[in-house]
Amino acid sequence: MLILEGIAAVYYMVNSNSMLFDKIKDYISGDCVFFIYATHGFLITVIKRAIERFTIDSQLVLILLYFASVFVTVAICVMLYKLLKALSPQTMTYLTGR
């Protein structure tokens, strides 16, 4: 039952935020998505290790930081992609396979 409720909730969320997803598609290209896929592994490992060094007493804060690390990683990857594309578009063309 929980799985069915989760599927319905995700379906509702996507339908209610379809304009937001359209804006994201305009901002993040296919090359950027591939760059995120290729670089997120290293970066998320570094961020998670940095979070583990904190001595946090609250499990809730630790869980929130763990999930926030995903969003921080994607944001850093997008900024890194935009910066590298502005500085060296030929290198980014080579790295993204275009």
N, CA, C and O atoms as a Tinker XYZ file with bonds, in Angstrom:
   392  protein
     1  N      0.825000   -1.193000    0.000000    73     2
     2  CA     0.000000    0.000000    0.000000    64     1     3
     3  C      0.870000    1.258000    0.000000    63     2     4     5
     4  O      0.554000    2.240000   -0.671000    81     3
     5  N      1.959000    1.216000    0.754000    73     3     6
     6  CA     2.839000    2.383000    0.802000    64     5     7
     7  C      3.480000    2.658000   -0.560000    63     6     8     9
     8  O      3.683000    3.816000   -0.927000    81     7
     9  N      3.792000    1.621000   -1.294000    73     7    10
    10  CA     4.388000    1.802000   -2.619000    64     9    11
    11  C      3.396000    2.486000   -3.548000    63    10    12    13
    12  O      3.771000    3.390000   -4.295000    81    11
    13  N      2.148000    2.071000   -3.511000    73    11    14
    14  CA     1.127000    2.692000   -4.354000    64    13    15
    15  C      0.913000    4.154000   -3.979000    63    14    16    17
    16  O      0.736000    5.003000   -4.854000    81    15
    17  N      0.929000    4.447000   -2.693000    73    15    18
    18  CA     0.808000    5.834000   -2.255000    64    17    19
    19  C      2.008000    6.655000   -2.700000    63    18    20    21
    20  O      1.858000    7.814000   -3.086000    81    19
    21  N      3.188000    6.069000   -2.651000    73    19    22
    22  CA     4.391000    6.771000   -3.104000    64    21    23
    23  C      4.347000    7.062000   -4.589000    63    22    24    25
    24  O      4.733000    8.149000   -5.019000    81    23
    25  N      3.881000    6.107000   -5.380000    73    23    26
    26  CA     3.764000    6.321000   -6.823000    64    25    27
    27  C      2.763000    7.437000   -7.110000    63    26    28    29
    28  O      3.015000    8.298000   -7.953000    81    27
    29  N      1.643000    7.424000   -6.418000    73    27    30
    30  CA     0.639000    8.477000   -6.611000    64    29    31
    31  C      1.190000    9.843000   -6.203000    63    30    32    33
    32  O      0.922000   10.842000   -6.870000    81    31
    33  N      1.952000    9.891000   -5.121000    73    31    34
    34  CA     2.519000   11.160000   -4.656000    64    33    35
    35  C      3.535000   11.705000   -5.652000    63    34    36    37
    36  O      3.546000   12.905000   -5.928000    81    35
    37  N      4.373000   10.853000   -6.186000    73    35    38
    38  CA     5.359000   11.298000   -7.174000    64    37    39
    39  C      4.657000   11.765000   -8.444000    63    38    40    41
    40  O      5.042000   12.782000   -9.021000    81    39
    41  N      3.635000   11.041000   -8.887000    73    39    42
    42  CA     2.871000   11.430000  -10.076000    64    41    43
    43  C      2.232000   12.800000   -9.865000    63    42    44    45
    44  O      2.288000   13.646000  -10.757000    81    43
    45  N      1.631000   13.029000   -8.708000    73    43    46
    46  CA     1.020000   14.320000   -8.405000    64    45    47
    47  C      2.072000   15.427000   -8.367000    63    46    48    49
    48  O      1.843000   16.520000   -8.884000    81    47
    49  N      3.216000   15.146000   -7.759000    73    47    50
    50  CA     4.264000   16.159000   -7.655000    64    49    51
    51  C      4.772000   16.564000   -9.041000    63    50    52    53
    52  O      4.967000   17.750000   -9.305000    81    51
    53  N      4.984000   15.597000   -9.916000    73    51    54
    54  CA     5.479000   15.903000  -11.260000    64    53    55
    55  C      4.442000   16.693000  -12.045000    63    54    56    57
    56  O      4.788000   17.649000  -12.739000    81    55
    57  N      3.177000   16.305000  -11.942000    73    55    58
    58  CA     2.137000   17.029000  -12.668000    64    57    59
    59  C      1.941000   18.445000  -12.141000    63    58    60    61
    60  O      1.697000   19.364000  -12.922000    81    59
    61  N      2.041000   18.631000  -10.852000    73    59    62
    62  CA     1.825000   19.961000  -10.287000    64    61    63
    63  C      3.016000   20.885000  -10.503000    63    62    64    65
    64  O      2.862000   22.106000  -10.460000    81    63
    65  N      4.190000   20.331000  -10.733000    73    63    66
    66  CA     5.387000   21.150000  -10.935000    64    65    67
    67  C      5.939000   21.029000  -12.347000    63    66    68    69
    68  O      7.148000   21.149000  -12.546000    81    67
    69  N      5.083000   20.793000  -13.325000    73    67    70
    70  CA     5.565000   20.586000  -14.687000    64    69    71
    71  C      6.231000   21.833000  -15.256000    63    70    72    73
    72  O      7.171000   21.714000  -16.041000    81    71
    73  N      5.772000   23.028000  -14.882000    73    71    74
    74  CA     6.407000   24.260000  -15.374000    64    73    75
    75  C      7.816000   24.389000  -14.815000    63    74    76    77
    76  O      8.719000   24.852000  -15.512000    81    75
    77  N      8.010000   23.988000  -13.580000    73    75    78
    78  CA     9.338000   24.030000  -12.975000    64    77    79
    79  C     10.286000   23.098000  -13.710000    63    78    80    81
    80  O     11.432000   23.462000  -13.974000    81    79
    81  N      9.816000   21.890000  -14.046000    73    79    82
    82  CA    10.652000   20.946000  -14.769000    64    81    83
    83  C     10.990000   21.451000  -16.165000    63    82    84    85
    84  O     12.085000   21.197000  -16.667000    81    83
    85  N     10.053000   22.169000  -16.801000    73    83    86
    86  CA    10.335000   22.752000  -18.115000    64    85    87
    87  C     11.420000   23.816000  -18.024000    63    86    88    89
    88  O     12.268000   23.909000  -18.912000    81    87
    89  N     11.406000   24.617000  -16.969000    73    87    90
    90  CA    12.449000   25.627000  -16.779000    64    89    91
    91  C     13.806000   24.982000  -16.532000    63    90    92    93
    92  O     14.827000   25.471000  -17.014000    81    91
    93  N     13.816000   23.895000  -15.787000    73    91    94
    94  CA    15.066000   23.185000  -15.518000    64    93    95
    95  C     15.625000   22.599000  -16.808000    63    94    96    97
    96  O     16.837000   22.626000  -17.025000    81    95
    97  N     14.749000   22.065000  -17.673000    73    95    98
    98  CA    15.207000   21.517000  -18.950000    64    97    99
    99  C     15.857000   22.587000  -19.810000    63    98   100   101
   100  O     16.807000   22.301000  -20.538000    81    99
   101  N     15.352000   23.831000  -19.735000    73    99   102
   102  CA    15.955000   24.913000  -20.505000    64   101   103
   103  C     17.311000   25.316000  -19.947000    63   102   104   105
   104  O     18.189000   25.734000  -20.701000    81   103
   105  N     17.491000   25.197000  -18.643000    73   103   106
   106  CA    18.738000   25.620000  -17.998000    64   105   107
   107  C     19.817000   24.553000  -18.054000    63   106   108   109
   108  O     20.995000   24.867000  -18.230000    81   107
   109  N     19.425000   23.298000  -17.905000    73   107   110
   110  CA    20.392000   22.202000  -17.869000    64   109   111
   111  C     20.256000   21.394000  -19.160000    63   110   112   113
   112  O     19.231000   20.754000  -19.392000    81   111
   113  N     21.284000   21.426000  -19.988000    73   111   114
   114  CA    21.258000   20.714000  -21.260000    64   113   115
   115  C     21.653000   19.248000  -21.069000    63   114   116   117
   116  O     22.028000   18.825000  -19.976000    81   115
   117  N     21.561000   18.496000  -22.150000    73   115   118
   118  CA    21.960000   17.091000  -22.106000    64   117   119
   119  C     23.437000   16.932000  -21.808000    63   118   120   121
   120  O     23.833000   16.000000  -21.108000    81   119
   121  N     24.263000   17.843000  -22.337000    73   119   122
   122  CA    25.695000   17.804000  -22.045000    64   121   123
   123  C     25.959000   18.031000  -20.558000    63   122   124   125
   124  O     26.842000   17.409000  -19.968000    81   123
   125  N     25.181000   18.928000  -19.968000    73   123   126
   126  CA    25.352000   19.214000  -18.540000    64   125   127
   127  C     24.950000   18.006000  -17.702000    63   126   128   129
   128  O     25.596000   17.700000  -16.700000    81   127
   129  N     23.891000   17.325000  -18.110000    73   127   130
   130  CA    23.451000   16.134000  -17.385000    64   129   131
   131  C     24.532000   15.056000  -17.449000    63   130   132   133
   132  O     24.807000   14.393000  -16.448000    81   131
   133  N     25.141000   14.880000  -18.615000    73   131   134
   134  CA    26.226000   13.897000  -18.720000    64   133   135
   135  C     27.413000   14.307000  -17.850000    63   134   136   137
   136  O     28.032000   13.460000  -17.207000    81   135
   137  N     27.731000   15.599000  -17.827000    73   135   138
   138  CA    28.833000   16.082000  -17.000000    64   137   139
   139  C     28.546000   15.815000  -15.523000    63   138   140   141
   140  O     29.440000   15.409000  -14.781000    81   139
   141  N     27.304000   16.042000  -15.096000    73   139   142
   142  CA    26.924000   15.755000  -13.708000    64   141   143
   143  C     27.088000   14.266000  -13.425000    63   142   144   145
   144  O     27.623000   13.882000  -12.385000    81   143
   145  N     26.630000   13.436000  -14.344000    73   143   146
   146  CA    26.745000   11.982000  -14.180000    64   145   147
   147  C     28.207000   11.559000  -14.054000    63   146   148   149
   148  O     28.545000   10.698000  -13.242000    81   147
   149  N     29.073000   12.173000  -14.866000    73   147   150
   150  CA    30.474000   11.763000  -14.888000    64   149   151
   151  C     31.255000   12.272000  -13.689000    63   150   152   153
   152  O     32.233000   11.639000  -13.290000    81   151
   153  N     30.860000   13.395000  -13.099000    73   151   154
   154  CA    31.669000   13.998000  -12.045000    64   153   155
   155  C     31.073000   13.901000  -10.642000    63   154   156   157
   156  O     31.759000   14.207000   -9.667000    81   155
   157  N     29.822000   13.485000  -10.519000    73   155   158
   158  CA    29.200000   13.551000   -9.200000    64   157   159
   159  C     29.768000   12.534000   -8.216000    63   158   160   161
   160  O     29.745000   12.776000   -7.009000    81   159
   161  N     30.270000   11.420000   -8.693000    73   159   162
   162  CA    30.753000   10.373000   -7.789000    64   161   163
   163  C     31.875000   10.834000   -6.885000    63   162   164   165
   164  O     31.844000   10.616000   -5.674000    81   163
   165  N     32.860000   11.469000   -7.483000    73   163   166
   166  CA    33.991000   11.972000   -6.701000    64   165   167
   167  C     33.547000   13.069000   -5.749000    63   166   168   169
   168  O     33.917000   13.074000   -4.574000    81   167
   169  N     32.751000   13.999000   -6.263000    73   167   170
   170  CA    32.368000   15.160000   -5.469000    64   169   171
   171  C     31.467000   14.782000   -4.297000    63   170   172   173
   172  O     31.633000   15.310000   -3.198000    81   171
   173  N     30.524000   13.885000   -4.515000    73   171   174
   174  CA    29.622000   13.509000   -3.422000    64   173   175
   175  C     30.375000   12.734000   -2.338000    63   174   176   177
   176  O     30.032000   12.821000   -1.159000    81   175
   177  N     31.397000   11.980000   -2.737000    73   175   178
   178  CA    32.219000   11.275000   -1.750000    64   177   179
   179  C     32.957000   12.268000   -0.856000    63   178   180   181
   180  O     33.029000   12.085000    0.360000    81   179
   181  N     33.498000   13.308000   -1.458000    73   179   182
   182  CA    34.209000   14.329000   -0.688000    64   181   183
   183  C     33.255000   15.044000    0.265000    63   182   184   185
   184  O     33.596000   15.277000    1.425000    81   183
   185  N     32.066000   15.392000   -0.216000    73   183   186
   186  CA    31.099000   16.098000    0.632000    64   185   187
   187  C     30.613000   15.201000    1.771000    63   186   188   189
   188  O     30.480000   15.666000    2.903000    81   187
   189  N     30.350000   13.935000    1.490000    73   187   190
   190  CA    29.894000   13.023000    2.553000    64   189   191
   191  C     30.980000   12.806000    3.598000    63   190   192   193
   192  O     30.686000   12.724000    4.790000    81   191
   193  N     32.221000   12.714000    3.163000    73   191   194
   194  CA    33.316000   12.569000    4.147000    64   193   195
   195  C     33.462000   13.813000    4.996000    63   194   196   197
   196  O     33.780000   13.721000    6.181000    81   195
   197  N     33.233000   14.987000    4.401000    73   195   198
   198  CA    33.293000   16.228000    5.175000    64   197   199
   199  C     32.171000   16.265000    6.213000    63   198   200   201
   200  O     32.375000   16.726000    7.336000    81   199
   201  N     30.993000   15.782000    5.837000    73   199   202
   202  CA    29.873000   15.747000    6.779000    64   201   203
   203  C     30.162000   14.764000    7.914000    63   202   204   205
   204  O     29.816000   15.027000    9.066000    81   203
   205  N     30.798000   13.629000    7.591000    73   203   206
   206  CA    31.105000   12.635000    8.615000    64   205   207
   207  C     32.104000   13.141000    9.648000    63   206   208   209
   208  O     32.145000   12.634000   10.769000    81   207
   209  N     32.901000   14.126000    9.285000    73   207   210
   210  CA    33.890000   14.664000   10.234000    64   209   211
   211  C     33.238000   15.509000   11.325000    63   210   212   213
   212  O     33.805000   15.689000   12.402000    81   211
   213  N     32.031000   16.029000   11.035000    73   211   214
   214  CA    31.321000   16.785000   12.063000    64   213   215
   215  C     30.843000   15.825000   13.142000    63   214   216   217
   216  O     30.419000   14.708000   12.846000    81   215
   217  N     30.913000   16.257000   14.369000    73   215   218
   218  CA    30.341000   15.453000   15.450000    64   217   219
   219  C     28.965000   16.031000   15.757000    63   218   220   221
   220  O     28.826000   16.993000   16.513000    81   219
   221  N     27.964000   15.423000   15.157000    73   219   222
   222  CA    26.599000   15.913000   15.283000    64   221   223
   223  C     25.833000   14.947000   16.190000    63   222   224   225
   224  O     25.841000   13.735000   15.979000    81   223
   225  N     25.177000   15.510000   17.196000    73   223   226
   226  CA    24.438000   14.690000   18.142000    64   225   227
   227  C     23.063000   14.300000   17.608000    63   226   228   229
   228  O     22.541000   13.242000   17.960000    81   227
   229  N     22.488000   15.120000   16.785000    73   227   230
   230  CA    21.134000   14.890000   16.312000    64   229   231
   231  C     21.139000   14.041000   15.038000    63   230   232   233
   232  O     21.796000   14.379000   14.054000    81   231
   233  N     20.410000   12.952000   15.078000    73   231   234
   234  CA    20.299000   12.096000   13.899000    64   233   235
   235  C     19.508000   12.788000   12.789000    63   234   236   237
   236  O     19.775000   12.564000   11.608000    81   235
   237  N     18.539000   13.626000   13.156000    73   235   238
   238  CA    17.737000   14.344000   12.174000    64   237   239
   239  C     18.606000   15.306000   11.364000    63   238   240   241
   240  O     18.479000   15.389000   10.142000    81   239
   241  N     19.480000   16.022000   12.046000    73   239   242
   242  CA    20.384000   16.948000   11.353000    64   241   243
   243  C     21.331000   16.177000   10.446000    63   242   244   245
   244  O     21.609000   16.608000    9.327000    81   243
   245  N     21.814000   15.068000   10.909000    73   243   246
   246  CA    22.721000   14.246000   10.104000    64   245   247
   247  C     22.028000   13.725000    8.843000    63   246   248   249
   248  O     22.624000   13.723000    7.766000    81   247
   249  N     20.796000   13.291000    8.969000    73   247   250
   250  CA    20.040000   12.814000    7.814000    64   249   251
   251  C     19.761000   13.959000    6.842000    63   250   252   253
   252  O     19.885000   13.786000    5.629000    81   251
   253  N     19.385000   15.123000    7.364000    73   251   254
   254  CA    19.133000   16.270000    6.491000    64   253   255
   255  C     20.394000   16.697000    5.749000    63   254   256   257
   256  O     20.332000   17.037000    4.567000    81   255
   257  N     21.530000   16.682000    6.427000    73   255   258
   258  CA    22.793000   16.998000    5.761000    64   257   259
   259  C     23.144000   15.961000    4.699000    63   258   260   261
   260  O     23.688000   16.300000    3.648000    81   259
   261  N     22.837000   14.718000    4.972000    73   259   262
   262  CA    23.108000   13.645000    4.022000    64   261   263
   263  C     22.308000   13.846000    2.738000    63   262   264   265
   264  O     22.847000   13.707000    1.640000    81   263
   265  N     21.020000   14.175000    2.876000    73   263   266
   266  CA    20.204000   14.422000    1.687000    64   265   267
   267  C     20.551000   15.756000    1.030000    63   266   268   269
   268  O     20.481000   15.870000   -0.194000    81   267
   269  N     20.918000   16.751000    1.807000    73   267   270
   270  CA    21.295000   18.045000    1.238000    64   269   271
   271  C     22.583000   17.927000    0.436000    63   270   272   273
   272  O     22.804000   18.708000   -0.490000    81   271
   273  N     23.435000   16.965000    0.774000    73   271   274
   274  CA    24.684000   16.799000    0.036000    64   273   275
   275  C     24.439000   16.473000   -1.427000    63   274   276   277
   276  O     25.244000   16.832000   -2.286000    81   275
   277  N     23.334000   15.795000   -1.721000    73   275   278
   278  CA    22.990000   15.481000   -3.114000    64   277   279
   279  C     22.708000   16.770000   -3.882000    63   278   280   281
   280  O     23.219000   16.959000   -4.986000    81   279
   281  N     21.901000   17.654000   -3.306000    73   279   282
   282  CA    21.562000   18.905000   -3.979000    64   281   283
   283  C     22.783000   19.820000   -4.104000    63   282   284   285
   284  O     22.957000   20.492000   -5.121000    81   283
   285  N     23.611000   19.842000   -3.084000    73   283   286
   286  CA    24.830000   20.642000   -3.142000    64   285   287
   287  C     25.757000   20.115000   -4.234000    63   286   288   289
   288  O     26.371000   20.897000   -4.959000    81   287
   289  N     25.858000   18.807000   -4.353000    73   287   290
   290  CA    26.707000   18.198000   -5.376000    64   289   291
   291  C     26.223000   18.555000   -6.771000    63   290   292   293
   292  O     27.025000   18.917000   -7.633000    81   291
   293  N     24.924000   18.459000   -7.001000    73   291   294
   294  CA    24.377000   18.798000   -8.326000    64   293   295
   295  C     24.601000   20.280000   -8.619000    63   294   296   297
   296  O     24.969000   20.634000   -9.738000    81   295
   297  N     24.386000   21.143000   -7.642000    73   295   298
   298  CA    24.588000   22.577000   -7.851000    64   297   299
   299  C     26.054000   22.882000   -8.183000    63   298   300   301
   300  O     26.332000   23.676000   -9.082000    81   299
   301  N     26.978000   22.263000   -7.472000    73   299   302
   302  CA    28.402000   22.487000   -7.744000    64   301   303
   303  C     28.767000   21.965000   -9.132000    63   302   304   305
   304  O     29.528000   22.607000   -9.854000    81   303
   305  N     28.234000   20.815000   -9.505000    73   303   306
   306  CA    28.523000   20.253000  -10.835000    64   305   307
   307  C     27.991000   21.155000  -11.944000    63   306   308   309
   308  O     28.665000   21.353000  -12.955000    81   307
   309  N     26.786000   21.705000  -11.766000    73   307   310
   310  CA    26.225000   22.608000  -12.774000    64   309   311
   311  C     27.073000   23.872000  -12.879000    63   310   312   313
   312  O     27.367000   24.328000  -13.984000    81   311
   313  N     27.468000   24.440000  -11.745000    73   311   314
   314  CA    28.308000   25.639000  -11.777000    64   313   315
   315  C     29.663000   25.345000  -12.407000    63   314   316   317
   316  O     30.184000   26.155000  -13.174000    81   315
   317  N     30.227000   24.197000  -12.087000    73   315   318
   318  CA    31.506000   23.806000  -12.676000    64   317   319
   319  C     31.377000   23.621000  -14.179000    63   318   320   321
   320  O     32.264000   24.026000  -14.930000    81   319
   321  N     30.284000   23.016000  -14.627000    73   319   322
   322  CA    30.043000   22.841000  -16.059000    64   321   323
   323  C     29.949000   24.195000  -16.764000    63   322   324   325
   324  O     30.585000   24.412000  -17.795000    81   323
   325  N     29.151000   25.098000  -16.198000    73   323   326
   326  CA    28.984000   26.424000  -16.814000    64   325   327
   327  C     30.310000   27.177000  -16.850000    63   326   328   329
   328  O     30.616000   27.844000  -17.838000    81   327
   329  N     31.094000   27.078000  -15.789000    73   327   330
   330  CA    32.387000   27.759000  -15.740000    64   329   331
   331  C     33.356000   27.181000  -16.765000    63   330   332   333
   332  O     34.006000   27.929000  -17.496000    81   331
   333  N     33.456000   25.868000  -16.824000    73   331   334
   334  CA    34.357000   25.245000  -17.789000    64   333   335
   335  C     33.912000   25.488000  -19.228000    63   334   336   337
   336  O     34.745000   25.643000  -20.121000    81   335
   337  N     32.614000   25.520000  -19.447000    73   335   338
   338  CA    32.113000   25.785000  -20.794000    64   337   339
   339  C     32.413000   27.222000  -21.208000    63   338   340   341
   340  O     32.697000   27.487000  -22.376000    81   339
   341  N     32.353000   28.139000  -20.265000    73   339   342
   342  CA    32.670000   29.540000  -20.583000    64   341   343
   343  C     34.170000   29.728000  -20.809000    63   342   344   345
   344  O     34.577000   30.490000  -21.687000    81   343
   345  N     34.991000   29.035000  -20.019000    73   343   346
   346  CA    36.437000   29.204000  -20.140000    64   345   347
   347  C     37.022000   28.446000  -21.326000    63   346   348   349
   348  O     37.902000   28.959000  -22.017000    81   347
   349  N     36.547000   27.246000  -21.564000    73   347   350
   350  CA    37.113000   26.421000  -22.625000    64   349   351
   351  C     36.031000   25.561000  -23.274000    63   350   352   353
   352  O     35.871000   24.393000  -22.919000    81   351
   353  N     35.288000   26.132000  -24.221000    73   351   354
   354  CA    34.205000   25.367000  -24.840000    64   353   355
   355  C     34.709000   24.153000  -25.637000    63   354   356   357
   356  O     33.998000   23.153000  -25.738000    81   355
   357  N     35.911000   24.226000  -26.200000    73   355   358
   358  CA    36.428000   23.101000  -26.950000    64   357   359
   359  C     36.715000   21.908000  -26.030000    63   358   360   361
   360  O     36.450000   20.762000  -26.394000    81   359
   361  N     37.247000   22.179000  -24.863000    73   359   362
   362  CA    37.513000   21.111000  -23.902000    64   361   363
   363  C     36.210000   20.462000  -23.432000    63   362   364   365
   364  O     36.133000   19.241000  -23.299000    81   363
   365  N     35.184000   21.284000  -23.180000    73   363   366
   366  CA    33.897000   20.738000  -22.762000    64   365   367
   367  C     33.246000   19.925000  -23.874000    63   366   368   369
   368  O     32.580000   18.924000  -23.608000    81   367
   369  N     33.434000   20.348000  -25.106000    73   367   370
   370  CA    32.926000   19.566000  -26.231000    64   369   371
   371  C     33.580000   18.197000  -26.266000    63   370   372   373
   372  O     32.922000   17.190000  -26.528000    81   371
   373  N     34.864000   18.166000  -26.004000    73   371   374
   374  CA    35.594000   16.888000  -25.966000    64   373   375
   375  C     35.155000   16.034000  -24.776000    63   374   376   377
   376  O     34.951000   14.828000  -24.919000    81   375
   377  N     35.007000   16.656000  -23.596000    73   375   378
   378  CA    34.644000   15.911000  -22.393000    64   377   379
   379  C     33.224000   15.350000  -22.444000    63   378   380   381
   380  O     32.962000   14.274000  -21.908000    81   379
   381  N     32.312000   16.074000  -23.084000    73   379   382
   382  CA    30.929000   15.624000  -23.110000    64   381   383
   383  C     30.619000   14.778000  -24.341000    63   382   384   385
   384  O     29.504000   14.276000  -24.477000    81   383
   385  N     31.575000   14.614000  -25.226000    73   383   386
   386  CA    31.397000   13.715000  -26.361000    64   385   387
   387  C     30.643000   14.303000  -27.537000    63   386   388   389
   388  O     30.093000   13.557000  -28.347000    81   387
   389  N     30.607000   15.583000  -27.646000    73   387   390
   390  CA    29.908000   16.210000  -28.787000    64   389   391
   391  C     30.880000   16.598000  -29.857000    63   390   392
   392  O     30.480000   17.137000  -30.889000    81   391
